Amino acid sequence: MIMIMEQAIHSFLRWLETEKGYSPHTVNGYGRDLQEFSDTLAADLDVLDLEAVHIRRFVAGLHGRNSAATVGRKLSALRTFFKFLLREKRIANDPVSSISGPKVGKYIPIFLTVDEVFGLLDAPSRKDRFMLRDRAILEFLYSTGMRVAELVSRDILNLDFETEMLRVRGKGNKERLVPVGRPALEAVRAWLPLRETLITDRARRGRETEESKKALFLNGQGSRLTSRSVERLVKAYGERAGIPQIVTPHALRHSFATHLLEMGADLRSVQELLGHASLSTTQRYTHLTLDHLTEVYDKAHPYAK
């Protein structure tokens, strides 16, 4: 049975969403990369007729206008796509198996110093309409190391004030329990009265409130806050705190992991807290602690004196 690329992509994206539990953002990313590849092919080409030459031609066209990391990401999307088709017996051979990706420099995550984090947490002030909410968001990101998508998808019932634990649903729809620091819990408690006011105001305007009643963090209209909104407010407070680099929610996630390792946390525990499927993903943070380890050595080792 003939299956053209458009049909194959649709089937693959539905599998990512329903079977793998990937977020809409991730599914859309795969869709864009695969559509870009599909646009280089004949519209009626059967996926059975796809060969390595089609992949090489596509990858060659990416060089010069994309970074090595971007080319690698698009090639990775194709690998996952063709593995899916192979598993579904839509193709007999994997046309990507013989193609190697570009060499990408080792990625060192950007993180903040402890002093910079404290400055960021203190940045929201009384002149800010949503000072209490924003302070709770910043405290939560640093206290838990959550991804921004995980933060905005949290419901109030996911947070247990008694056990000081938060239930997080991460990549691949996997759940994990993350401890929440007391400053973050206190910040959330301070935000809750304003949250209730926003829900009440939304109801008075005749707008739907069921989703608002569930969401932990809301915008000025009383609806669930978006990832983009959180990214904007984190960046703005970073600038206000005088931090020279652009501050993102992911930088706070990196800071969370780095500071834990610097204080002696073991790598496996940090992996669990971050929700990494592979320990190798967590190991990149060890590069960030070399300066700290050197400092400890210089202070403690007899031969360093």
C-alpha positions as CSV (number, residue, x, y, z in Angstrom):
1,M,0.0,0.0,0.0
2,I,1.4,3.4,-1.1
3,M,2.1,5.9,1.7
4,I,3.3,9.4,0.7
5,M,5.3,11.6,3.1
6,E,2.3,13.7,4.2
7,Q,0.4,10.6,5.3
8,A,3.6,9.2,7.0
9,I,4.3,12.4,8.9
10,H,0.7,12.6,10.1
11,S,0.9,9.0,11.4
12,F,4.2,9.6,13.0
13,L,3.1,12.8,14.8
14,R,0.0,11.2,16.1
15,W,2.1,8.4,17.5
16,L,4.4,10.8,19.2
17,E,1.4,12.5,20.9
18,T,-0.7,9.5,21.8
19,E,1.8,6.7,22.4
20,K,4.9,8.6,23.5
21,G,3.1,11.4,25.4
22,Y,5.2,14.2,23.9
23,S,4.2,17.8,24.5
24,P,2.5,19.8,21.7
25,H,5.6,21.9,21.5
26,T,7.9,18.9,20.9
27,V,5.4,17.4,18.4
28,N,5.2,20.6,16.4
29,G,9.0,20.8,16.3
30,Y,9.2,17.3,14.8
31,G,6.5,18.3,12.3
32,R,8.4,21.4,11.2
33,D,11.6,19.5,10.6
34,L,9.9,16.7,8.7
35,Q,7.8,19.1,6.6
36,E,11.1,20.9,5.6
37,F,12.5,17.6,4.4
38,S,9.2,16.7,2.7
39,D,9.2,19.9,0.7
40,T,12.4,18.7,-1.0
41,L,10.7,15.6,-2.4
42,A,8.2,14.9,-5.1
43,A,4.7,15.2,-3.8
44,D,3.6,11.7,-4.8
45,L,6.8,9.9,-3.7
46,D,6.1,6.7,-1.8
47,V,8.1,6.4,1.5
48,L,9.2,2.9,0.3
49,D,11.2,4.7,-2.5
50,L,13.1,7.0,-0.2
51,E,16.9,6.4,-0.3
52,A,20.0,7.8,1.4
53,V,20.6,10.1,-1.5
54,H,17.4,12.0,-0.6
55,I,18.6,12.5,3.0
56,R,22.1,13.5,1.8
57,R,20.7,16.1,-0.6
58,F,18.5,17.5,2.2
59,V,21.4,17.7,4.7
60,A,23.7,19.2,2.2
61,G,21.2,22.0,1.6
62,L,21.0,22.8,5.3
63,H,24.7,23.5,5.6
64,G,25.7,27.2,5.3
65,R,22.4,28.5,6.6
66,N,22.0,26.4,9.7
67,S,24.3,25.8,12.7
68,A,25.8,22.3,13.2
69,A,23.5,21.8,16.2
70,T,20.4,22.7,14.1
71,V,21.5,20.3,11.3
72,G,22.1,17.6,13.9
73,R,18.6,18.2,15.4
74,K,16.9,17.9,12.0
75,L,18.8,14.7,11.2
76,S,17.9,13.3,14.6
77,A,14.2,14.0,13.8
78,L,14.6,12.0,10.5
79,R,16.3,9.1,12.4
80,T,13.3,8.9,14.8
81,F,10.8,9.2,11.9
82,F,12.4,6.4,9.8
83,K,12.8,4.1,12.9
84,F,9.1,4.5,13.4
85,L,8.3,3.6,9.7
86,L,10.6,0.6,10.0
87,R,8.9,-0.6,13.1
88,E,5.5,-0.1,11.5
89,K,6.8,-2.1,8.4
90,R,6.1,0.9,6.1
91,I,9.7,0.7,4.8
92,A,12.1,-2.2,4.4
93,N,15.4,-0.3,5.0
94,D,16.4,2.8,7.0
95,P,17.8,5.4,4.6
96,V,19.4,7.4,7.4
97,S,21.4,4.5,9.0
98,S,24.5,5.2,6.8
99,I,24.5,9.0,7.3
100,S,26.5,10.5,10.1
101,G,25.7,13.9,11.6
102,P,27.9,17.0,11.8
103,K,30.4,17.4,14.6
104,V,28.9,19.6,17.3
105,G,31.0,21.4,20.0
106,K,30.4,20.2,23.5
107,Y,27.5,22.1,25.0
108,I,28.2,23.7,28.4
109,P,24.9,24.9,30.0
110,I,24.7,28.5,31.1
111,F,24.1,28.9,34.8
112,L,23.9,31.7,37.4
113,T,26.1,32.1,40.5
114,V,24.4,31.8,43.9
115,D,24.6,35.5,44.4
116,E,23.0,36.1,41.0
117,V,20.2,33.8,41.8
118,F,19.5,35.6,45.1
119,G,19.5,38.9,43.2
120,L,17.0,37.5,40.7
121,L,14.7,36.2,43.4
122,D,14.6,39.6,45.1
123,A,14.0,41.4,41.8
124,P,10.1,41.5,41.9
125,S,9.0,44.5,43.9
126,R,5.8,46.2,45.0
127,K,5.6,48.2,41.8
128,D,5.0,45.0,39.9
129,R,1.3,44.1,39.7
130,F,2.0,40.4,39.9
131,M,4.9,40.6,42.3
132,L,3.7,37.7,44.5
133,R,3.0,35.4,41.5
134,D,6.3,36.3,39.9
135,R,8.3,35.7,43.0
136,A,6.6,32.4,43.5
137,I,7.5,31.4,39.9
138,L,11.1,32.3,40.3
139,E,11.4,30.5,43.6
140,F,9.7,27.4,42.1
141,L,12.0,27.3,39.1
142,Y,15.1,27.4,41.2
143,S,13.8,25.3,44.1
144,T,12.7,22.4,41.8
145,G,14.8,22.6,38.6
146,M,11.6,22.2,36.6
147,R,11.3,22.8,32.9
148,V,9.2,25.8,32.1
149,A,6.6,23.6,30.3
150,E,6.4,21.5,33.4
151,L,5.8,24.6,35.6
152,V,2.9,26.1,33.6
153,S,1.2,22.7,33.3
154,R,1.1,22.2,37.1
155,D,-2.2,22.2,38.9
156,I,-2.8,23.4,42.5
157,L,-3.6,19.8,43.4
158,N,-0.1,18.6,42.2
159,L,1.4,20.5,45.2
160,D,1.3,18.9,48.6
161,F,2.0,21.5,51.2
162,E,2.1,19.0,54.0
163,T,4.8,16.7,52.5
164,E,6.4,19.6,50.6
165,M,6.4,17.6,47.4
166,L,5.3,18.5,43.9
167,R,4.1,15.9,41.3
168,V,5.7,16.8,38.0
169,R,4.8,15.3,34.6
170,G,7.8,15.6,32.3
171,K,9.0,14.5,28.9
172,G,7.5,11.3,27.6
173,N,4.5,11.8,30.0
174,K,6.7,10.4,32.9
175,E,5.8,11.5,36.4
176,R,8.2,12.2,39.2
177,L,8.0,13.7,42.7
178,V,10.2,16.7,43.4
179,P,10.8,18.2,46.9
180,V,9.9,21.9,47.1
181,G,11.9,24.3,49.4
182,R,10.1,26.2,52.1
183,P,10.8,29.7,50.6
184,A,9.1,28.5,47.4
185,L,6.1,27.1,49.4
186,E,5.8,30.4,51.4
187,A,5.9,32.3,48.1
188,V,3.1,30.2,46.7
189,R,1.0,30.7,49.8
190,A,1.4,34.4,49.5
191,W,0.3,34.2,45.8
192,L,-2.9,32.1,46.5
193,P,-5.2,35.0,47.6
194,L,-4.5,36.9,44.4
195,R,-5.0,33.7,42.4
196,E,-8.5,33.4,43.9
197,T,-9.2,37.0,43.1
198,L,-8.3,36.4,39.4
199,I,-10.6,33.3,39.3
200,T,-13.5,35.3,40.8
201,D,-13.0,38.2,38.4
202,R,-13.0,35.8,35.5
203,A,-16.2,34.2,36.6
204,R,-17.8,37.7,36.9
205,R,-16.9,38.4,33.3
206,G,-18.8,35.2,32.3
207,R,-15.6,33.4,31.3
208,E,-14.9,29.7,31.8
209,T,-13.2,29.1,35.2
210,E,-12.8,25.3,35.5
211,E,-9.3,25.4,34.0
212,S,-8.4,28.4,36.1
213,K,-9.4,26.7,39.3
214,K,-7.0,23.9,38.5
215,A,-4.0,25.9,37.3
216,L,-1.3,26.8,39.8
217,F,-0.2,30.0,38.0
218,L,-2.5,32.3,36.2
219,N,-2.2,35.4,33.9
220,G,-4.0,38.7,34.4
221,Q,-7.1,37.4,32.6
222,G,-7.3,34.5,35.0
223,S,-6.3,31.8,32.5
224,R,-3.4,29.4,32.7
225,L,0.0,31.1,32.3
226,T,2.0,30.2,29.1
227,S,5.6,29.2,28.8
228,R,6.3,32.3,26.7
229,S,4.9,34.6,29.4
230,V,7.2,32.9,32.0
231,E,10.2,33.3,29.7
232,R,9.5,37.0,29.2
233,L,9.1,37.7,32.9
234,V,12.3,35.7,33.9
235,K,14.3,37.7,31.3
236,A,12.9,41.0,32.5
237,Y,13.7,40.3,36.1
238,G,17.2,39.1,35.1
239,E,17.8,42.5,33.4
240,R,16.5,44.3,36.5
241,A,18.8,42.3,38.8
242,G,21.8,43.5,36.6
243,I,22.7,40.0,35.5
244,P,24.9,40.4,32.4
245,Q,23.7,37.4,30.5
246,I,20.1,36.8,29.3
247,V,18.3,34.8,32.0
248,T,15.9,32.1,31.0
249,P,13.9,29.5,32.9
250,H,16.4,26.9,31.6
251,A,19.3,28.8,33.1
252,L,17.6,28.5,36.5
253,R,17.3,24.7,35.8
254,H,21.0,24.6,35.0
255,S,21.7,26.6,38.2
256,F,19.6,24.2,40.3
257,A,21.6,21.2,39.1
258,T,25.0,22.9,39.2
259,H,24.5,24.2,42.8
260,L,23.3,20.8,44.0
261,L,26.5,19.2,42.6
262,E,28.7,21.9,44.1
263,M,27.1,21.2,47.5
264,G,27.9,17.5,47.3
265,A,24.7,16.0,45.8
266,D,25.3,12.7,43.9
267,L,24.8,12.6,40.1
268,R,22.1,9.9,40.3
269,S,19.9,12.0,42.7
270,V,20.3,15.1,40.5
271,Q,19.3,13.0,37.5
272,E,16.1,11.9,39.3
273,L,15.2,15.5,40.3
274,L,15.7,16.8,36.8
275,G,13.8,13.9,35.2
276,H,16.6,13.0,32.8
277,A,16.1,9.6,31.1
278,S,19.9,9.1,30.7
279,L,22.6,9.8,33.3
280,S,24.9,11.1,30.4
281,T,22.5,14.1,30.0
282,T,23.1,14.9,33.7
283,Q,26.8,14.4,33.5
284,R,27.3,17.6,31.4
285,Y,26.8,19.5,34.6
286,T,30.0,18.0,36.0
287,H,31.9,20.3,33.7
288,L,30.5,23.3,35.5
289,T,31.8,22.2,38.9
290,L,35.5,21.9,37.9
291,D,36.3,25.4,39.2
292,H,34.6,24.6,42.4
293,L,36.5,21.3,42.8
294,T,39.8,23.1,42.1
295,E,39.0,25.6,44.8
296,V,38.2,22.8,47.3
297,Y,41.5,21.1,46.4
298,D,43.5,24.2,46.8
299,K,42.1,24.8,50.3
300,A,42.1,21.2,51.6
301,H,45.0,19.2,50.0
302,P,48.4,19.4,51.8
303,Y,50.3,19.4,48.5
304,A,48.3,22.4,47.2
305,K,49.7,24.7,49.9
